[in-house]
């Protein structure tokens, strides 16, 4: 199944991932994983933030600030799709 993009849209749901996973948008990616998305193209909202945020969302490599303890957050694996 192919998604046409806009897998994450900045807003309350997008930002809530910061408190749970330590980074914005992770929950949105997990929803796409549960929907069995096989590939996704970029919509305009994927470009709302820096390219580093996109790379973190897709790879699961969350960059925590120095004063943040990663143990305080749930583990975010990564996107199950390219």
PyMOL Python script that loads the backbone (N, CA, C, O; Angstrom):
from pymol import cmd

cmd.read_pdbstr("""\
ATOM      1  N   UNK A   1       0.847  -1.169   0.000  1.00  0.00           N
ATOM      2  CA  UNK A   1       0.000   0.000   0.000  1.00  0.00           C
ATOM      3  C   UNK A   1       0.898   1.239   0.000  1.00  0.00           C
ATOM      4  O   UNK A   1       1.845   1.325   0.781  1.00  0.00           O
ATOM      5  N   UNK A   2       0.604   2.167  -0.852  1.00  0.00           N
ATOM      6  CA  UNK A   2       1.373   3.401  -1.004  1.00  0.00           C
ATOM      7  C   UNK A   2       0.592   4.559  -0.399  1.00  0.00           C
ATOM      8  O   UNK A   2      -0.607   4.697  -0.641  1.00  0.00           O
ATOM      9  N   UNK A   3       1.269   5.390   0.388  1.00  0.00           N
ATOM     10  CA  UNK A   3       0.652   6.599   0.935  1.00  0.00           C
ATOM     11  C   UNK A   3       1.093   7.793   0.100  1.00  0.00           C
ATOM     12  O   UNK A   3       2.240   7.876  -0.339  1.00  0.00           O
ATOM     13  N   UNK A   4       0.180   8.694  -0.106  1.00  0.00           N
ATOM     14  CA  UNK A   4       0.467   9.866  -0.935  1.00  0.00           C
ATOM     15  C   UNK A   4       1.168  10.980  -0.171  1.00  0.00           C
ATOM     16  O   UNK A   4       1.403  12.050  -0.733  1.00  0.00           O
ATOM     17  N   UNK A   5       1.501  10.763   1.070  1.00  0.00           N
ATOM     18  CA  UNK A   5       2.234  11.766   1.836  1.00  0.00           C
ATOM     19  C   UNK A   5       1.370  12.430   2.884  1.00  0.00           C
ATOM     20  O   UNK A   5       0.227  12.034   3.111  1.00  0.00           O
ATOM     21  N   UNK A   6       1.933  13.450   3.523  1.00  0.00           N
ATOM     22  CA  UNK A   6       1.314  14.114   4.671  1.00  0.00           C
ATOM     23  C   UNK A   6       1.003  13.098   5.765  1.00  0.00           C
ATOM     24  O   UNK A   6      -0.076  13.113   6.359  1.00  0.00           O
ATOM     25  N   UNK A   7       1.976  12.208   6.023  1.00  0.00           N
ATOM     26  CA  UNK A   7       1.833  11.201   7.081  1.00  0.00           C
ATOM     27  C   UNK A   7       1.816  11.870   8.441  1.00  0.00           C
ATOM     28  O   UNK A   7       1.241  11.333   9.387  1.00  0.00           O
ATOM     29  N   UNK A   8       2.431  13.019   8.550  1.00  0.00           N
ATOM     30  CA  UNK A   8       2.371  13.780   9.792  1.00  0.00           C
ATOM     31  C   UNK A   8       2.034  15.217   9.463  1.00  0.00           C
ATOM     32  O   UNK A   8       2.541  15.798   8.503  1.00  0.00           O
ATOM     33  N   UNK A   9       1.171  15.765  10.280  1.00  0.00           N
ATOM     34  CA  UNK A   9       0.729  17.148  10.105  1.00  0.00           C
ATOM     35  C   UNK A   9       0.957  17.869  11.425  1.00  0.00           C
ATOM     36  O   UNK A   9       0.357  17.494  12.433  1.00  0.00           O
ATOM     37  N   UNK A  10       1.801  18.887  11.451  1.00  0.00           N
ATOM     38  CA  UNK A  10       2.063  19.586  12.698  1.00  0.00           C
ATOM     39  C   UNK A  10       0.771  20.028  13.393  1.00  0.00           C
ATOM     40  O   UNK A  10      -0.149  20.554  12.767  1.00  0.00           O
ATOM     41  N   UNK A  11       0.736  19.803  14.672  1.00  0.00           N
ATOM     42  CA  UNK A  11      -0.422  20.139  15.491  1.00  0.00           C
ATOM     43  C   UNK A  11      -0.323  19.426  16.825  1.00  0.00           C
ATOM     44  O   UNK A  11       0.751  18.950  17.194  1.00  0.00           O
ATOM     45  N   UNK A  12      -1.418  19.347  17.546  1.00  0.00           N
ATOM     46  CA  UNK A  12      -1.416  18.753  18.880  1.00  0.00           C
ATOM     47  C   UNK A  12      -0.982  17.295  18.882  1.00  0.00           C
ATOM     48  O   UNK A  12      -0.182  16.894  19.728  1.00  0.00           O
ATOM     49  N   UNK A  13      -1.493  16.495  17.950  1.00  0.00           N
ATOM     50  CA  UNK A  13      -1.159  15.075  17.884  1.00  0.00           C
ATOM     51  C   UNK A  13       0.319  14.895  17.565  1.00  0.00           C
ATOM     52  O   UNK A  13       1.001  14.080  18.187  1.00  0.00           O
ATOM     53  N   UNK A  14       0.803  15.650  16.606  1.00  0.00           N
ATOM     54  CA  UNK A  14       2.218  15.609  16.204  1.00  0.00           C
ATOM     55  C   UNK A  14       3.113  15.969  17.385  1.00  0.00           C
ATOM     56  O   UNK A  14       4.099  15.283  17.655  1.00  0.00           O
ATOM     57  N   UNK A  15       2.766  17.050  18.088  1.00  0.00           N
ATOM     58  CA  UNK A  15       3.576  17.528  19.205  1.00  0.00           C
ATOM     59  C   UNK A  15       3.491  16.631  20.436  1.00  0.00           C
ATOM     60  O   UNK A  15       4.428  16.605  21.234  1.00  0.00           O
ATOM     61  N   UNK A  16       2.396  15.898  20.611  1.00  0.00           N
ATOM     62  CA  UNK A  16       2.244  15.013  21.767  1.00  0.00           C
ATOM     63  C   UNK A  16       3.310  13.920  21.780  1.00  0.00           C
ATOM     64  O   UNK A  16       3.628  13.387  22.843  1.00  0.00           O
ATOM     65  N   UNK A  17       3.852  13.584  20.645  1.00  0.00           N
ATOM     66  CA  UNK A  17       4.906  12.572  20.575  1.00  0.00           C
ATOM     67  C   UNK A  17       6.154  12.990  21.340  1.00  0.00           C
ATOM     68  O   UNK A  17       6.929  12.138  21.773  1.00  0.00           O
ATOM     69  N   UNK A  18       6.355  14.283  21.510  1.00  0.00           N
ATOM     70  CA  UNK A  18       7.523  14.765  22.239  1.00  0.00           C
ATOM     71  C   UNK A  18       7.483  14.252  23.681  1.00  0.00           C
ATOM     72  O   UNK A  18       8.509  13.823  24.209  1.00  0.00           O
ATOM     73  N   UNK A  19       6.315  14.292  24.321  1.00  0.00           N
ATOM     74  CA  UNK A  19       6.195  13.836  25.701  1.00  0.00           C
ATOM     75  C   UNK A  19       6.292  12.314  25.820  1.00  0.00           C
ATOM     76  O   UNK A  19       6.696  11.804  26.865  1.00  0.00           O
ATOM     77  N   UNK A  20       5.926  11.585  24.768  1.00  0.00           N
ATOM     78  CA  UNK A  20       5.904  10.129  24.827  1.00  0.00           C
ATOM     79  C   UNK A  20       7.211   9.515  24.327  1.00  0.00           C
ATOM     80  O   UNK A  20       7.777   8.630  24.969  1.00  0.00           O
ATOM     81  N   UNK A  21       7.684   9.994  23.171  1.00  0.00           N
ATOM     82  CA  UNK A  21       8.854   9.401  22.518  1.00  0.00           C
ATOM     83  C   UNK A  21      10.082  10.301  22.503  1.00  0.00           C
ATOM     84  O   UNK A  21      11.172   9.848  22.155  1.00  0.00           O
ATOM     85  N   UNK A  22       9.923  11.567  22.873  1.00  0.00           N
ATOM     86  CA  UNK A  22      11.054  12.481  22.899  1.00  0.00           C
ATOM     87  C   UNK A  22      11.274  13.233  21.611  1.00  0.00           C
ATOM     88  O   UNK A  22      12.225  14.007  21.503  1.00  0.00           O
ATOM     89  N   UNK A  23      10.412  13.021  20.627  1.00  0.00           N
ATOM     90  CA  UNK A  23      10.541  13.711  19.348  1.00  0.00           C
ATOM     91  C   UNK A  23       9.156  13.875  18.716  1.00  0.00           C
ATOM     92  O   UNK A  23       8.277  13.043  18.941  1.00  0.00           O
ATOM     93  N   UNK A  24       8.953  14.919  17.942  1.00  0.00           N
ATOM     94  CA  UNK A  24       7.649  15.115  17.303  1.00  0.00           C
ATOM     95  C   UNK A  24       7.424  14.138  16.154  1.00  0.00           C
ATOM     96  O   UNK A  24       8.367  13.744  15.468  1.00  0.00           O
ATOM     97  N   UNK A  25       6.170  13.750  15.950  1.00  0.00           N
ATOM     98  CA  UNK A  25       5.794  12.968  14.777  1.00  0.00           C
ATOM     99  C   UNK A  25       5.938  11.469  14.884  1.00  0.00           C
ATOM    100  O   UNK A  25       5.488  10.752  13.990  1.00  0.00           O
ATOM    101  N   UNK A  26       6.551  10.962  15.946  1.00  0.00           N
ATOM    102  CA  UNK A  26       6.764   9.519  16.050  1.00  0.00           C
ATOM    103  C   UNK A  26       5.452   8.748  16.063  1.00  0.00           C
ATOM    104  O   UNK A  26       5.342   7.698  15.431  1.00  0.00           O
ATOM    105  N   UNK A  27       4.468   9.256  16.770  1.00  0.00           N
ATOM    106  CA  UNK A  27       3.167   8.586  16.824  1.00  0.00           C
ATOM    107  C   UNK A  27       2.539   8.505  15.439  1.00  0.00           C
ATOM    108  O   UNK A  27       1.904   7.508  15.095  1.00  0.00           O
ATOM    109  N   UNK A  28       2.717   9.547  14.653  1.00  0.00           N
ATOM    110  CA  UNK A  28       2.182   9.545  13.288  1.00  0.00           C
ATOM    111  C   UNK A  28       2.795   8.417  12.460  1.00  0.00           C
ATOM    112  O   UNK A  28       2.101   7.760  11.684  1.00  0.00           O
ATOM    113  N   UNK A  29       4.103   8.198  12.629  1.00  0.00           N
ATOM    114  CA  UNK A  29       4.780   7.121  11.906  1.00  0.00           C
ATOM    115  C   UNK A  29       4.267   5.764  12.366  1.00  0.00           C
ATOM    116  O   UNK A  29       4.069   4.862  11.552  1.00  0.00           O
ATOM    117  N   UNK A  30       4.052   5.618  13.672  1.00  0.00           N
ATOM    118  CA  UNK A  30       3.542   4.348  14.195  1.00  0.00           C
ATOM    119  C   UNK A  30       2.152   4.036  13.635  1.00  0.00           C
ATOM    120  O   UNK A  30       1.835   2.874  13.381  1.00  0.00           O
ATOM    121  N   UNK A  31       1.328   5.057  13.443  1.00  0.00           N
ATOM    122  CA  UNK A  31       0.012   4.856  12.818  1.00  0.00           C
ATOM    123  C   UNK A  31       0.192   4.345  11.395  1.00  0.00           C
ATOM    124  O   UNK A  31      -0.509   3.426  10.972  1.00  0.00           O
ATOM    125  N   UNK A  32       1.127   4.934  10.652  1.00  0.00           N
ATOM    126  CA  UNK A  32       1.389   4.484   9.282  1.00  0.00           C
ATOM    127  C   UNK A  32       1.884   3.031   9.282  1.00  0.00           C
ATOM    128  O   UNK A  32       1.518   2.245   8.408  1.00  0.00           O
ATOM    129  N   UNK A  33       2.716   2.684  10.269  1.00  0.00           N
ATOM    130  CA  UNK A  33       3.184   1.293  10.389  1.00  0.00           C
ATOM    131  C   UNK A  33       2.002   0.354  10.611  1.00  0.00           C
ATOM    132  O   UNK A  33       1.924  -0.699   9.977  1.00  0.00           O
ATOM    133  N   UNK A  34       1.082   0.720  11.502  1.00  0.00           N
ATOM    134  CA  UNK A  34      -0.082  -0.122  11.800  1.00  0.00           C
ATOM    135  C   UNK A  34      -1.015  -0.263  10.586  1.00  0.00           C
ATOM    136  O   UNK A  34      -1.712  -1.268  10.447  1.00  0.00           O
ATOM    137  N   UNK A  35      -1.019   0.737   9.724  1.00  0.00           N
ATOM    138  CA  UNK A  35      -1.831   0.680   8.506  1.00  0.00           C
ATOM    139  C   UNK A  35      -1.153  -0.157   7.415  1.00  0.00           C
ATOM    140  O   UNK A  35      -1.698  -0.311   6.322  1.00  0.00           O
ATOM    141  N   UNK A  36       0.021  -0.692   7.707  1.00  0.00           N
ATOM    142  CA  UNK A  36       0.794  -1.528   6.779  1.00  0.00           C
ATOM    143  C   UNK A  36       1.216  -0.792   5.519  1.00  0.00           C
ATOM    144  O   UNK A  36       1.243  -1.362   4.428  1.00  0.00           O
ATOM    145  N   UNK A  37       1.548   0.491   5.688  1.00  0.00           N
ATOM    146  CA  UNK A  37       2.060   1.266   4.562  1.00  0.00           C
ATOM    147  C   UNK A  37       3.379   0.645   4.112  1.00  0.00           C
ATOM    148  O   UNK A  37       4.240   0.354   4.942  1.00  0.00           O
ATOM    149  N   UNK A  38       3.543   0.441   2.818  1.00  0.00           N
ATOM    150  CA  UNK A  38       4.758  -0.169   2.270  1.00  0.00           C
ATOM    151  C   UNK A  38       5.738   0.870   1.745  1.00  0.00           C
ATOM    152  O   UNK A  38       6.944   0.631   1.709  1.00  0.00           O
ATOM    153  N   UNK A  39       5.225   2.010   1.344  1.00  0.00           N
ATOM    154  CA  UNK A  39       6.065   3.113   0.865  1.00  0.00           C
ATOM    155  C   UNK A  39       5.258   4.393   0.980  1.00  0.00           C
ATOM    156  O   UNK A  39       4.027   4.375   0.969  1.00  0.00           O
ATOM    157  N   UNK A  40       5.964   5.490   1.089  1.00  0.00           N
ATOM    158  CA  UNK A  40       5.290   6.779   1.237  1.00  0.00           C
ATOM    159  C   UNK A  40       6.039   7.838   0.433  1.00  0.00           C
ATOM    160  O   UNK A  40       7.269   7.858   0.403  1.00  0.00           O
ATOM    161  N   UNK A  41       5.295   8.695  -0.201  1.00  0.00           N
ATOM    162  CA  UNK A  41       5.918   9.835  -0.869  1.00  0.00           C
ATOM    163  C   UNK A  41       5.797  11.031   0.065  1.00  0.00           C
ATOM    164  O   UNK A  41       5.037  10.986   1.033  1.00  0.00           O
ATOM    165  N   UNK A  42       6.520  12.074  -0.206  1.00  0.00           N
ATOM    166  CA  UNK A  42       6.441  13.261   0.634  1.00  0.00           C
ATOM    167  C   UNK A  42       5.307  14.158   0.180  1.00  0.00           C
ATOM    168  O   UNK A  42       5.156  14.445  -1.008  1.00  0.00           O
ATOM    169  N   UNK A  43       4.521  14.591   1.137  1.00  0.00           N
ATOM    170  CA  UNK A  43       3.530  15.637   0.910  1.00  0.00           C
ATOM    171  C   UNK A  43       4.143  16.952   1.372  1.00  0.00           C
ATOM    172  O   UNK A  43       5.306  16.980   1.773  1.00  0.00           O
ATOM    173  N   UNK A  44       3.395  18.020   1.324  1.00  0.00           N
ATOM    174  CA  UNK A  44       3.954  19.310   1.720  1.00  0.00           C
ATOM    175  C   UNK A  44       4.272  19.380   3.211  1.00  0.00           C
ATOM    176  O   UNK A  44       5.192  20.105   3.592  1.00  0.00           O
ATOM    177  N   UNK A  45       3.551  18.658   4.072  1.00  0.00           N
ATOM    178  CA  UNK A  45       3.798  18.756   5.509  1.00  0.00           C
ATOM    179  C   UNK A  45       5.072  18.031   5.948  1.00  0.00           C
ATOM    180  O   UNK A  45       5.622  18.352   7.002  1.00  0.00           O
ATOM    181  N   UNK A  46       5.540  17.083   5.182  1.00  0.00           N
ATOM    182  CA  UNK A  46       6.820  16.465   5.513  1.00  0.00           C
ATOM    183  C   UNK A  46       7.957  17.483   5.392  1.00  0.00           C
ATOM    184  O   UNK A  46       9.032  17.291   5.960  1.00  0.00           O
ATOM    185  N   UNK A  47       7.720  18.535   4.669  1.00  0.00           N
ATOM    186  CA  UNK A  47       8.751  19.555   4.462  1.00  0.00           C
ATOM    187  C   UNK A  47       8.579  20.760   5.387  1.00  0.00           C
ATOM    188  O   UNK A  47       9.260  21.771   5.219  1.00  0.00           O
ATOM    189  N   UNK A  48       7.657  20.657   6.376  1.00  0.00           N
ATOM    190  CA  UNK A  48       7.445  21.762   7.314  1.00  0.00           C
ATOM    191  C   UNK A  48       8.627  21.964   8.250  1.00  0.00           C
ATOM    192  O   UNK A  48       8.848  23.072   8.739  1.00  0.00           O
ATOM    193  N   UNK A  49       9.388  20.907   8.504  1.00  0.00           N
ATOM    194  CA  UNK A  49      10.529  20.981   9.416  1.00  0.00           C
ATOM    195  C   UNK A  49      11.814  20.674   8.661  1.00  0.00           C
ATOM    196  O   UNK A  49      11.796  20.386   7.464  1.00  0.00           O
ATOM    197  N   UNK A  50      12.912  20.742   9.373  1.00  0.00           N
ATOM    198  CA  UNK A  50      14.220  20.499   8.766  1.00  0.00           C
ATOM    199  C   UNK A  50      14.352  19.059   8.298  1.00  0.00           C
ATOM    200  O   UNK A  50      13.653  18.173   8.790  1.00  0.00           O
ATOM    201  N   UNK A  51      15.235  18.830   7.360  1.00  0.00           N
ATOM    202  CA  UNK A  51      15.471  17.481   6.825  1.00  0.00           C
ATOM    203  C   UNK A  51      15.908  16.514   7.913  1.00  0.00           C
ATOM    204  O   UNK A  51      15.639  15.317   7.812  1.00  0.00           O
ATOM    205  N   UNK A  52      16.575  17.004   8.947  1.00  0.00           N
ATOM    206  CA  UNK A  52      17.007  16.153  10.045  1.00  0.00           C
ATOM    207  C   UNK A  52      15.834  15.516  10.774  1.00  0.00           C
ATOM    208  O   UNK A  52      15.932  14.376  11.227  1.00  0.00           O
ATOM    209  N   UNK A  53      14.727  16.241  10.891  1.00  0.00           N
ATOM    210  CA  UNK A  53      13.525  15.699  11.540  1.00  0.00           C
ATOM    211  C   UNK A  53      12.968  14.551  10.704  1.00  0.00           C
ATOM    212  O   UNK A  53      12.562  13.525  11.250  1.00  0.00           O
ATOM    213  N   UNK A  54      12.947  14.717   9.391  1.00  0.00           N
ATOM    214  CA  UNK A  54      12.470  13.642   8.505  1.00  0.00           C
ATOM    215  C   UNK A  54      13.352  12.411   8.672  1.00  0.00           C
ATOM    216  O   UNK A  54      12.846  11.294   8.787  1.00  0.00           O
ATOM    217  N   UNK A  55      14.662  12.607   8.684  1.00  0.00           N
ATOM    218  CA  UNK A  55      15.588  11.481   8.830  1.00  0.00           C
ATOM    219  C   UNK A  55      15.371  10.762  10.161  1.00  0.00           C
ATOM    220  O   UNK A  55      15.402   9.532  10.209  1.00  0.00           O
ATOM    221  N   UNK A  56      15.150  11.519  11.244  1.00  0.00           N
ATOM    222  CA  UNK A  56      14.898  10.908  12.553  1.00  0.00           C
ATOM    223  C   UNK A  56      13.598  10.109  12.553  1.00  0.00           C
ATOM    224  O   UNK A  56      13.538   9.007  13.097  1.00  0.00           O
ATOM    225  N   UNK A  57      12.565  10.668  11.942  1.00  0.00           N
ATOM    226  CA  UNK A  57      11.272   9.990  11.910  1.00  0.00           C
ATOM    227  C   UNK A  57      11.339   8.673  11.157  1.00  0.00           C
ATOM    228  O   UNK A  57      10.753   7.677  11.582  1.00  0.00           O
ATOM    229  N   UNK A  58      12.043   8.669  10.053  1.00  0.00           N
ATOM    230  CA  UNK A  58      12.102   7.466   9.233  1.00  0.00           C
ATOM    231  C   UNK A  58      13.078   6.421   9.773  1.00  0.00           C
ATOM    232  O   UNK A  58      12.852   5.220   9.626  1.00  0.00           O
ATOM    233  N   UNK A  59      14.164   6.882  10.398  1.00  0.00           N
ATOM    234  CA  UNK A  59      15.185   5.948  10.876  1.00  0.00           C
ATOM    235  C   UNK A  59      14.976   5.512  12.322  1.00  0.00           C
ATOM    236  O   UNK A  59      15.489   4.474  12.739  1.00  0.00           O
ATOM    237  N   UNK A  60      14.225   6.298  13.085  1.00  0.00           N
ATOM    238  CA  UNK A  60      14.061   6.009  14.506  1.00  0.00           C
ATOM    239  C   UNK A  60      15.216   6.502  15.343  1.00  0.00           C
ATOM    240  O   UNK A  60      15.238   6.274  16.553  1.00  0.00           O
ATOM    241  N   UNK A  61      16.177   7.172  14.733  1.00  0.00           N
ATOM    242  CA  UNK A  61      17.355   7.684  15.429  1.00  0.00           C
ATOM    243  C   UNK A  61      17.043   9.062  16.003  1.00  0.00           C
ATOM    244  O   UNK A  61      17.386  10.086  15.413  1.00  0.00           O
ATOM    245  N   UNK A  62      16.392   9.073  17.154  1.00  0.00           N
ATOM    246  CA  UNK A  62      15.961  10.326  17.769  1.00  0.00           C
ATOM    247  C   UNK A  62      17.162  11.021  18.392  1.00  0.00           C
ATOM    248  O   UNK A  62      17.893  10.423  19.182  1.00  0.00           O
ATOM    249  N   UNK A  63      17.362  12.273  18.040  1.00  0.00           N
ATOM    250  CA  UNK A  63      18.442  13.063  18.614  1.00  0.00           C
ATOM    251  C   UNK A  63      17.966  13.807  19.846  1.00  0.00           C
ATOM    252  O   UNK A  63      17.281  14.824  19.733  1.00  0.00           O
ATOM    253  N   UNK A  64      18.324  13.311  21.024  1.00  0.00           N
ATOM    254  CA  UNK A  64      17.913  13.951  22.267  1.00  0.00           C
ATOM    255  C   UNK A  64      18.852  15.091  22.618  1.00  0.00           C
ATOM    256  O   UNK A  64      20.043  15.045  22.309  1.00  0.00           O
ATOM    257  N   UNK A  65      18.308  16.120  23.267  1.00  0.00           N
ATOM    258  CA  UNK A  65      19.138  17.199  23.781  1.00  0.00           C
ATOM    259  C   UNK A  65      20.023  16.651  24.901  1.00  0.00           C
ATOM    260  O   UNK A  65      19.719  15.606  25.475  1.00  0.00           O
ATOM    261  N   UNK A  66      21.114  17.352  25.212  1.00  0.00           N
ATOM    262  CA  UNK A  66      22.053  16.893  26.237  1.00  0.00           C
ATOM    263  C   UNK A  66      21.423  16.754  27.615  1.00  0.00           C
ATOM    264  O   UNK A  66      21.832  15.902  28.404  1.00  0.00           O
ATOM    265  N   UNK A  67      20.426  17.591  27.910  1.00  0.00           N
ATOM    266  CA  UNK A  67      19.808  17.566  29.235  1.00  0.00           C
ATOM    267  C   UNK A  67      18.612  16.610  29.327  1.00  0.00           C
ATOM    268  O   UNK A  67      17.886  16.627  30.321  1.00  0.00           O
ATOM    269  N   UNK A  68      18.402  15.783  28.303  1.00  0.00           N
ATOM    270  CA  UNK A  68      17.273  14.853  28.273  1.00  0.00           C
ATOM    271  C   UNK A  68      17.786  13.428  28.458  1.00  0.00           C
ATOM    272  O   UNK A  68      18.771  13.026  27.839  1.00  0.00           O
ATOM    273  N   UNK A  69      17.109  12.676  29.312  1.00  0.00           N
ATOM    274  CA  UNK A  69      17.459  11.282  29.542  1.00  0.00           C
ATOM    275  C   UNK A  69      16.581  10.398  28.659  1.00  0.00           C
ATOM    276  O   UNK A  69      15.373  10.333  28.884  1.00  0.00           O
ATOM    277  N   UNK A  70      17.146   9.717  27.663  1.00  0.00           N
ATOM    278  CA  UNK A  70      16.347   8.876  26.761  1.00  0.00           C
ATOM    279  C   UNK A  70      15.546   7.788  27.476  1.00  0.00           C
ATOM    280  O   UNK A  70      14.547   7.309  26.938  1.00  0.00           O
ATOM    281  N   UNK A  71      15.965   7.393  28.667  1.00  0.00           N
ATOM    282  CA  UNK A  71      15.257   6.362  29.424  1.00  0.00           C
ATOM    283  C   UNK A  71      13.857   6.840  29.823  1.00  0.00           C
ATOM    284  O   UNK A  71      12.981   6.021  30.099  1.00  0.00           O
ATOM    285  N   UNK A  72      13.644   8.147  29.855  1.00  0.00           N
ATOM    286  CA  UNK A  72      12.357   8.705  30.254  1.00  0.00           C
ATOM    287  C   UNK A  72      11.280   8.547  29.170  1.00  0.00           C
ATOM    288  O   UNK A  72      10.124   8.905  29.400  1.00  0.00           O
ATOM    289  N   UNK A  73      11.637   8.022  28.006  1.00  0.00           N
ATOM    290  CA  UNK A  73      10.711   7.951  26.884  1.00  0.00           C
ATOM    291  C   UNK A  73      10.518   6.512  26.405  1.00  0.00           C
ATOM    292  O   UNK A  73      11.382   5.659  26.608  1.00  0.00           O
ATOM    293  N   UNK A  74       9.381   6.257  25.771  1.00  0.00           N
ATOM    294  CA  UNK A  74       9.167   4.962  25.128  1.00  0.00           C
ATOM    295  C   UNK A  74      10.115   4.846  23.944  1.00  0.00           C
ATOM    296  O   UNK A  74      10.473   5.851  23.330  1.00  0.00           O
ATOM    297  N   UNK A  75      10.518   3.638  23.627  1.00  0.00           N
ATOM    298  CA  UNK A  75      11.408   3.408  22.487  1.00  0.00           C
ATOM    299  C   UNK A  75      10.614   3.508  21.199  1.00  0.00           C
ATOM    300  O   UNK A  75       9.561   2.888  21.053  1.00  0.00           O
ATOM    301  N   UNK A  76      11.125   4.287  20.279  1.00  0.00           N
ATOM    302  CA  UNK A  76      10.530   4.432  18.961  1.00  0.00           C
ATOM    303  C   UNK A  76      11.415   3.680  17.978  1.00  0.00           C
ATOM    304  O   UNK A  76      12.570   4.054  17.771  1.00  0.00           O
ATOM    305  N   UNK A  77      10.890   2.633  17.377  1.00  0.00           N
ATOM    306  CA  UNK A  77      11.693   1.794  16.481  1.00  0.00           C
ATOM    307  C   UNK A  77      12.079   2.549  15.211  1.00  0.00           C
ATOM    308  O   UNK A  77      13.216   3.004  15.092  1.00  0.00           O
ATOM    309  N   UNK A  78      11.179   2.686  14.286  1.00  0.00           N
ATOM    310  CA  UNK A  78      11.400   3.426  13.052  1.00  0.00           C
ATOM    311  C   UNK A  78      10.220   3.178  12.116  1.00  0.00           C
ATOM    312  O   UNK A  78       9.307   2.417  12.435  1.00  0.00           O
ATOM    313  N   UNK A  79      10.254   3.815  10.990  1.00  0.00           N
ATOM    314  CA  UNK A  79       9.238   3.564   9.971  1.00  0.00           C
ATOM    315  C   UNK A  79       9.478   2.187   9.364  1.00  0.00           C
ATOM    316  O   UNK A  79      10.623   1.793   9.145  1.00  0.00           O
ATOM    317  N   UNK A  80       8.412   1.464   9.095  1.00  0.00           N
ATOM    318  CA  UNK A  80       8.512   0.151   8.451  1.00  0.00           C
ATOM    319  C   UNK A  80       8.416   0.266   6.940  1.00  0.00           C
ATOM    320  O   UNK A  80       8.090  -0.709   6.263  1.00  0.00           O
ATOM    321  N   UNK A  81       8.692   1.425   6.413  1.00  0.00           N
ATOM    322  CA  UNK A  81       8.541   1.682   4.983  1.00  0.00           C
ATOM    323  C   UNK A  81       9.596   2.683   4.527  1.00  0.00           C
ATOM    324  O   UNK A  81      10.088   3.481   5.324  1.00  0.00           O
ATOM    325  N   UNK A  82       9.941   2.639   3.240  1.00  0.00           N
ATOM    326  CA  UNK A  82      10.886   3.641   2.713  1.00  0.00           C
ATOM    327  C   UNK A  82      10.173   4.936   2.357  1.00  0.00           C
ATOM    328  O   UNK A  82      10.810   5.886   1.901  1.00  0.00           O
TER     329      UNK A  82
END
""", "prot")
cmd.dss("prot")
cmd.show_as("cartoon", "prot")
cmd.util.cbc("prot")
cmd.orient("prot")
